[in-house]
Each structure stands twice: as structure tokens, then as C-alpha cells.
């Protein structure tokens, strides 16, 4: 494996920025300091560039197996690496669903063969798979995913006794999709009574409403507190949920919280005003909501009420997304432009570089106990991204790497550019060219970190 010396980078790490050299040998960070020399190493001149820990995306839907026409682990992991992501955790609503250890093992084997980024896979909870959940290995699996407001096959867990069981026996973190399906069904019926089948897409945040999100998040928090479970609420989308997390964790530092929350890229980059131009292209669950909700999410990240930023990358074919409201599937392809999009929030003064690194790397590693990743530290795996904050990235149709070949960012020019992404010390992406190396399975042995 090539020895690499990154020279004169502005290193963004552990709440500080410093000019430093980083020496990488045998896939790991060997030394961080000033004036490092290493004869024979490949020199990367990083003057004027920012070096960040590679992003760890804890919520993606790579559609593999069963949805390979839309996406697969190979295509989407390559797109993720191009966007500065070095590790991902994939969700269980595939076909077949990842609700047995056997199905989970098959996904791990598939990723070992084709993934460009380091990988982990959630096991899904159902109303009747508690015995499989008991077999979950917390050292190899990031956690248990529970859909508390989803009608995806048998993935909706809606029986009170099943929820009680899962929250009481889960051997690792529980990650939840929180929307109350009964509230949503009632709102759908009202919309159909008013519009028939021609419901405007702008109704989406009213159908999958803030009340549905808050009621389900409140229930999940109550279950976690009752059973002492470790709970992570995915894609928080409302100001009320931010306030709920703030109250639950009042006076608790991040490392002591058993209930955490995350914001997702669609809810940080769009508001309900964008439905007019983008329509079903930004239809996702939970729905993109108001400018006030977006403001609350950003404030929650700045105040460390929300711990993590993820993409909820969920590709569909463009012809599917162009259907009418009820027939268009929910989900947005996001992962190719994750860091560029977040750096827009830096340029706009909404988030600091330290905020971004905390929420996309440090806090993800801490929350899931990921071994030796998520920080720029000597001895850690060299998962890194070099970004040019004075460069630009024009998003064009021809440049989209997602297998579905579209993104809602098409036509946009970002004010930053990904120069290089290193995965396990290998330069997997450089100046627009992909050259994936050997990715690794994430391990989760340091959950006390």
C-alpha cells in the first residue's frame, strides 16, 4: 500500500483548525505534525485545502438486493466516495428484507466484494422477529432499525407488545423512523376527499404531518426511557422534535445521552417552498417541511441538540418520480454531493466547519462506537477527504454517478469542490476520477467512546 504524505493542509478535527502535515502508511495515519519528511512517499500538496475526516453516513438505502434497477452497493458507494463519504450504514428495507441474520450476512458478503466505501448494515425489526434480533452481534452490526410509521411490506412495527419486546431486548442501538401511520392515513383520506387522486405534491408535509412525526418520536422516546434502551431518532424534521430532544437531554453532555437525533440533508437543503419547482423530486419521508422547521434543525445542530447529519440517500428511477403524488415513491438520491451541499451551509454562515465535522464524523463514530474511524488521529484508519473551499462544483446530468442518473441538485453550482477522498489510506477519488480500493466492514466495539 502506497505511503502518502499530505503537506500543509488545514486540518479540521476535534473542534479546531490547524495547519499540519499528515503521514499515511499501511492504510493508517502514522503521524500528524509540522514539517514531516518521508523519502519515497507520494506527496500531496494540500496548501489552501481543508482536510476533514471522511464522512460516515449512517442512513442510506442502496436498494441492494432487490432494487438493482435503481441502485446497488457498488454504484452508490462509488457515488458516496466521490462526495466525501468513506463509510456508510445501509437500511434493511430491501428485497428480501434484512430481518434475519442470514439476509444480513448476505449483504455483508456482497459489500465485501463490491463496495468502494466501508460498510455496515442494520438489522430490521418486525412485529414477529424478536428471536432474530436477539442474535444480532453488536460488534458487527450498527443496530436495529425500526419503522414506526412505514407501510413497507412487513417492516411496520405497530403492535404495542412487539415494540415493547424490541425495545427491551435490542443488544445495540435502536434507530427509528418516526411517523404515526394512523395520523397519516387520516390525512390521506381528507386529501382524497378534497382532491381525488390529483393531490398536489405541496400537500405532502400536511399529509405526513408534523403531528405524525412528533407523536411517533414521543412514543419512541417514552419506550426508550421505559426500557433503558439506546435510541437514535432518524431524520428529525420538525421544530417540535428538536424541542423534545432538548428537553429530554437537558443538562446531559453528548457522550451521556441515551436518546439522540439526526438531521438529514433534504430537510437542511430544501423547504416546502421548493415543491413548486421540484415537485415529487423532493418527495421523501418524513416530508420536507417549512422554513421555520429548517431553521430549527440548523439551530439544533449548532446547539448540539441534534448530533448527526445523514443523507437518507434513497434513489428511485426518474420515470417513477414523475408520476402523480400518490404513485410517485418517496426518496431522494443525495450521497454524491453530501459534503459540497453541507459546505454551502458553511458558506452561508449556517454551520461552522467544526459543526459539519462533528455531525458527519466525530459524533457518528461516538454514537455507534465505530472502531478507529471518524477522527484524524494517529493510529486511526486513514479515511479522509480533501476539499477546496474556493473551488466550484457544477452539477450536471452527465456527471451524476447515482445509478438512477438524477439528483435534485442538477443545475446547481456549489461553492466547494471535493479534491480527494481516501478510504483506508487508498486514494479512491481524485480530481473527478474514481479508483476504489479495498473497503472494510465497520466494527462497533467502542460504544463507550
N, C-alpha and C positions, 0 to 999 in steps of 0.2 A: 504494500500500500504506500502511495506517494506521501512523502513528508512535505508539509506545506507550511510556509511562514507568511502570515498576514501582517503586513507592515503599516504602521501609522494610522490605524483605524480609530474612529471614535466609538468606543465600546459602550453600549447601553446595557447595563447589568446591575441588578440589586440596588436600584434607586439612585444610581449615579452614572454620570458620563465621564469617561476618561480616555485620553489618547494612549494607545497601547499597541504593542505587537502581540500576536498570538501564534504560538508554535504548535503544530498538529503533527503527531506521529502515531502510526499504527491505529488510526481512527479515533484517537483521543486528544484532548487538549493537554499538552505536556507542560507548557509554560506560558504565563501571561506577564508581560513586563515591558520595559523600555529598552531599546537598542539591542534586541535579541539578534544574534547571528547564528546561522546554521548552514555551513557549507553543504552544497548538494541539494538543499531544499528548494522546492518551487516557491518563488517569491510572488506574492500577490500584493501589488501596490494599492493600498486602501486609503491613501491620503484623500481627504474630503468625503469619504464614505462612512456610513454608520454600520457597525457590526452588532447584530442582535442575536439572541438565542433563537433557534428555529422555532417556528410556531407549532404548537401542539393543539390540534383541532379535535375537541372531544365530542363532536356531534356531526357526523357525516352519514349520508345514505348513498353508498356506492353501487347499490342495486344488484350486487353480485352475491349469490346466484339468483337467476330467475328474471332479471330485468336487463340483461346484457345488451338489448337493442338501444337502451337509454344510456347505460354506463356500465363500467366494470372496474374491478380493483386496479387493473393495470392502467387504464386510460385516466381514471380520476386521480390516482396517486401521482401520476406524472404531471397532471394539471396542478395539483396541490403543491408539488415541489417547485414548479415554475412560479407559484405565488408566494413562496417563502415558508411553506408548511413542511416540516420534516417528520412529523408523526401525526397519526390520526386514530380515532376510535369510531368504529362503524356500528350502525344501529341494526337491530335484529329483524326489522320488518321486510325481510327478503322472501324469496320463494324457492325452496321451503323456508319457513320462518326459523330463525335461530332461537328455538325454545327448548332444544335438547342439547346435551353435551356433545352428542355425535355430530349434529349440524354445526355446532360451534367449532369443533375440531376440523371439520372440512373447510370452513372458511379460513382458519389459521393456516392450513396446508396450502390453500390456494394463494393466500397472500405471501407466504414464504417463497412461492415460485415466481410471482409476477410483480409484487409491489415495489414501487420506487421510493416509498416512504415507510418509516417504521409504523407498526400497526398494532392495534388491539381491537377486540370485538366484544360488544356487550352480549350477555345472555338476556333474552326476553322473558318477562313474566306473563303468565296467563292465569285464567281462573282455575286451572287444574294441573299446573306443572310444578308444584312445590317440591316434589322429590328431585326433579332435575336441578332446581335452584339450590337445594342442599348440597349438591355435588359440585357446585361452582368453585373453582380454585381461585381464591383471592390474590394469589401471587401471579397468575397468568391472565386473569380477566379483570377489566376495569370495574365491572359492577353489573348490577341488574337493572335493566330498562323496563319501566312500567308505563304503558299508555293508559292514563286515567281519563282520556277523552278522545279516543280514536275508535273508528269503526273498521280498522284494517284487519280483515279476517278474524282470527281468534285472539288478536293482540289486545283488545279492550279488556281491562280488568275492572269489572263493575260490580262484583259481588263483595259485600262488606266482609264476609268471612274470609274470602280469598285475599283481600287487601290486608286484613289483619295478619293472616298467616305469612304472607310475603314480607311484610314489614318486620315481623318478629323473627324470621329465620334467615334473612339475607345475610350471607357471610361477608359481604363487601358493600360498598356504596350503592345506594339506590338512586338512579336518575329517572326523573319523571317528566312526562309530557302532561301538562295540567290544563285541561279544558273539560267543563262539565257537559257531557253529551246530552243530558236531558234538557238543559237550557238551550243548547244549540238546536236540538230537534224542534223545540217550541218556536224558536226564532225562524227556522227554515219554513215552518208551516205558515207563520204570519207573512213571510216574504212571498211565498207561493200564492197566498190568498190575495195579495196586493198586485203581484206582477205575473202570475202564472209561472211558466218556465223561463221567461225572459227577465230574470232578476239581474239588475245591474251589478257589475263586479264591485262597485263602490259600497254595496251593502255587505260585503264580506266581513268587515270589522264590526258590523252591527249584528250579523248572524252568529259568527264566532266571537261573541261579545266579551267586553271587559268583565262583565259579571260572571260569565262562564269560566274565564281564566282565574279570577280571584277565588271563586267558590272552590274550584278544584285545588288550587295552591294552598288554600286554607285547610282543606281536608288532608292533603298530603303532609302539611306541617304538623297538624294535630296527630296524625298517625305516627309520624316520626318521633314526636315528643312522648307519645304514649309508650312506644316500644323501645325508645332509646336508639333508634336507627340513624344511620348516617345518610342524610338526604341531600340531593342536589337537584334543584328545580331548573329544568332546561328552559331556554328561550323565554325568559320573563319579558312580557310585552306591555305591561301597564304600570302606571304610576302607583296604583293601589298595591300591586305585588311588591314593588320596591319598598313602599312604606311598611308592608307586612314583614319583610325580611329585616328592615331596620329595627323594628320593634322586637322581633324575636331575638335578634343578636345584639341588642343594646348592651354596651359595655364589654362585649366579648371581642378580643382581638381575633383576626382572621384564622390563626392557627388553632383556635379553640372552638370554632364553630362546627356544630354537627349538621346544621342546615345552611346551605349556601345556594346562590343563584347565579345565573349567567344571562348575558345579553347576546343576541345573535345579530349577525351582520345585516340582514334585511331590515330589522327594526331600528338599527342605527343609521342606515343609509337612506331609508325611504319613510314617507308618511302617507296618510290616507289621501293627501292631495295628489300623490303620484299615480293613483288609479286612473285618472283621466287620460294620461299619456301612455301608461304602461299596461293598464288593464290586468288581464289574467297572468301576465308575465310576472307580476309580483304577488300573485295569489299564493299564500303559504299559511300554514297552521302552526302556531297561532297567527292571526292576521296582523299585517302591518296596520298600526293604529294612528293616533293623532300626533301632531307636532308636540303637544304637551307631554304625551307619553314618551316620545323620543327624547325630549329634554330631561325627563325624569330618569330615563335609563342612563344617559350620559352623566348626569349628576350622581347617580348611584355608583357608576364606575369611578368617578373622581373621588367620591367619599368612601370607596371600598365597601359599600353595601353589597354591590354585585362583584363577584370575584373573578369571573371568567368571561371571555368573549369567544364564541364559536361561530361557525358559518351556518350550520344546519343545511349544508350543501345537499340538495335533493333534486337531481335532474329529471326532466321529462322531455319527450320529443316536442319540437316546436308545433307540429300539427295538433298534438294533444292540447297544448296550452292555448291554442287559438280557438278552441271550442267555446260554447256558451258557458255561463257561470257554473251551473251545476255539473256540467260534463267535463270541464277543464280540471285536471288534477292539481292538487296543491303541492308546491315545492319549487325551489329556485336553484339553478346551478350557480355556485358562488366561489368555489375554492381557488380558481386560478388567479383571482385578483384580491385575495384577502388582505395582504399587507398593504398593497397600494391603496385600497379603499380605506383602511384604518389610518394610513398616513395622511389621507385627505382630512380626517378629523384632527390630526395634529396640525396640519397647515391652517385649518380653520380655527384653531385655538380651543377646540373642544376637549381634546385629550393630550396629555404630555407623552413624550416617548416612553417615559418610565411607566405611565399608566398602561400603555399598549403592551409593553414587555411583561409587566406584572400579569395582565389579564390573559395574555396568549401563551405564556410560557411558565413563568415562576409559579403562579397560583394554580395552574393546571397540574404541574408536577407535584406541588404540595398536596393538593386536594386528593389526587389519585395515588399518591405515594410512588410516583414513577421513579425508578432507579436511575440515578446518574444522568439525568437529562433535565432540560428546562432552564439551565443556568450556564453561564460562561465561567466555568471553574476548572482549575487544574485537576486532571484525572477523570473528568466527565467526558462522555461521548461528544465528539465534535459535530453537533447538529447546530448549524449556524447559517445566518443569512446576511449578506452584504447589500445594503440599499443606498441608492443615490437620491438624496432628498432634494437635489436640484435638477434631477433629470425628469423626463416625462414618459408616460406610457399611454399611447393611443390605443383604445380597444376597438378592434375591427373584427368583422365576421371571419375573415381569413385567418386571424390569429388565435381564434378560440380553440383551446385544447380539450375542453369537455367533449365527451363522445356525442352528446346531443347537439353540439355545434352552435350554441347560442348562449347569451348572457344578457341580463337587463342592463348591463353596463356598456353595451355596444354603442359606439359613437362618442363615448366619454373620453376625455383626456385627463389622466391622473398626473399629479404634480410630483411624482416619485417614480423610481424605476428599480426593479429587482436586478441587481448585477450578478449575484452568485448565490447559490444555495448549496450547502454542504450537508450530506447525510452520512453520519458515521465516518466523518473525515474524508469522504469522497466528494469531489465536485460533481454534483448531479445536475446542476443547471448553471450555465454561464453565458451571459450576454445573449439570451434568446435561444440557446441551444441546450437540449436535454441530453444527458449521458448518465442514466441511472446506474447505480452500483448495487451493492448488496444491502437490502433493508433488513431490519431485525424486529422480532416481536418485542413489544414493550413488556416490562416486568414491573410489578407493583408491590415490591416488598418493603417500601419505606413509607407506609401510611401514617407514621407518627411524625413525619418531617414537617 
